[in-house]
Amino acid sequence: MIINEKLLTAYDAELITLTKDKHLFSVDGIPDHYFQVKSGCMKLTSDKKGNNQFIHGFAYAGDPVGETFLFSESHYSINAVALNQCNIYVLSKTKFKELIKDYSGLMYRLLHYISENDVYRMTLINKIAYGEPRTKIVTVIDHFKKMNNHSISKRFEVPFTRQQLASLTGLRVETVIRTIKIMECENLVEIINGKVFI
């Protein structure tokens, strides 16, 4: 959790509920609030031609959503969409600035979180530009293992569908399915009841 819930409520944060597929914010919206997930999961997306989308990442309980836009003069360039029912803390930008001024240690935690995500994005962009499908898929999975403090040596259940992996890597879903099947044959992953373990 980036900011303690008691602190958020002390600075007048409101708790809202979003149902599945509802937008928290959309492309070109004005970033005037700090958002933090209390429960549920948000996905950060960009729309591609047709009905496709690219998933930039997910925000789980305790994660901020769209926080980097509060520190720039830019409008949102992504969408934040509820993947399931979500409870979200909403704090005005003015109160958010007061909060981080009063509790300067929070700025370090935010910068660390933003930096970790930025390193992931740069790594993924590099892999997407030059990597083969397996490298792209493993890069995404390794990032989420790290973000969830999962031990490298223990088996990890991949929390994404094949379609979500495709959206996270920019690959076609057929390519993801074929690549995971090859990885299973090479004993790099296990598929149990349709779930992928690595």
Residue pairs with C-beta under 8 A, 6 or more apart in sequence:
1 36
1 61
1 62
2 36
2 62
2 63
2 64
2 67
2 106
2 109
2 110
2 113
3 34
3 36
3 64
3 99
3 106
3 109
5 38
5 89
7 99
7 103
8 36
8 89
8 91
8 99
9 15
9 89
11 91
11 95
11 96
11 98
11 99
12 91
12 92
12 95
13 34
13 36
13 89
13 90
13 91
13 95
14 89
14 90
14 91
15 38
15 87
15 88
15 89
15 90
16 87
16 88
16 90
17 85
17 86
17 87
17 88
18 24
18 40
18 82
18 85
18 86
18 88
19 82
19 85
20 82
20 83
20 84
20 85
21 81
21 82
22 81
22 82
23 79
23 80
23 81
23 82
24 35
24 42
24 65
24 66
24 80
24 81
24 82
24 86
24 88
25 31
25 35
25 66
25 76
25 79
25 80
26 76
26 79
27 46
27 47
27 75
27 76
27 77
27 78
27 79
28 75
28 76
29 75
29 76
30 75
30 76
31 66
31 69
31 70
31 72
31 74
31 75
31 76
31 93
32 92
32 93
33 90
33 91
33 92
33 93
33 96
34 64
34 67
34 70
34 89
34 90
34 91
34 92
34 93
34 96
35 64
35 65
35 66
35 67
35 80
35 88
35 89
35 90
35 91
36 62
36 63
36 64
36 65
36 88
36 89
36 91
37 59
37 60
37 61
37 62
37 63
37 64
37 65
37 86
37 87
37 88
37 89
38 61
38 86
38 87
38 88
38 89
39 61
39 86
39 87
40 61
40 82
40 83
40 84
40 85
40 86
40 87
40 88
41 58
41 59
41 60
41 82
41 83
41 84
41 86
42 58
42 59
42 63
42 65
42 80
42 81
42 82
42 83
42 86
42 88
43 55
43 57
43 58
43 59
43 80
43 81
43 83
44 55
44 56
44 57
44 58
44 59
44 65
44 66
44 78
44 79
44 80
45 53
45 54
45 55
45 56
45 78
45 79
45 81
45 167
46 53
46 54
46 56
46 77
46 78
46 79
47 53
47 79
48 54
52 167
53 167
54 167
54 168
54 170
55 164
55 167
55 168
56 78
56 121
57 117
57 120
57 168
58 83
58 144
59 65
59 80
63 113
64 110
64 113
65 80
65 88
66 76
66 78
66 80
67 110
67 113
67 114
68 114
69 75
69 76
70 93
70 96
91 99
99 106
100 106
100 107
100 110
116 147
120 143
123 139
123 143
124 136
124 139
124 140
124 143
124 169
127 135
127 136
127 139
128 136
128 169
128 170
131 139
133 169
133 171
133 175
133 176
133 179
134 179
134 182
134 183
136 169
136 170
136 171
137 165
137 169
137 171
137 176
137 179
137 180
137 183
138 198
139 169
140 160
140 165
140 168
140 169
141 156
141 158
141 198
144 158
144 159
144 160
145 152
145 156
150 156
155 190
155 197
155 198
156 197
156 198
157 195
157 196
157 197
158 165
158 195
158 196
158 197
158 198
160 168
162 173
162 176
162 177
162 180
163 173
165 171
165 176
165 180
166 172
166 173
166 175
166 176
169 176
171 179
180 189
180 191
180 196
183 189
184 190
184 191
188 198
189 196
189 197
189 198
190 196
190 197
190 198
191 197
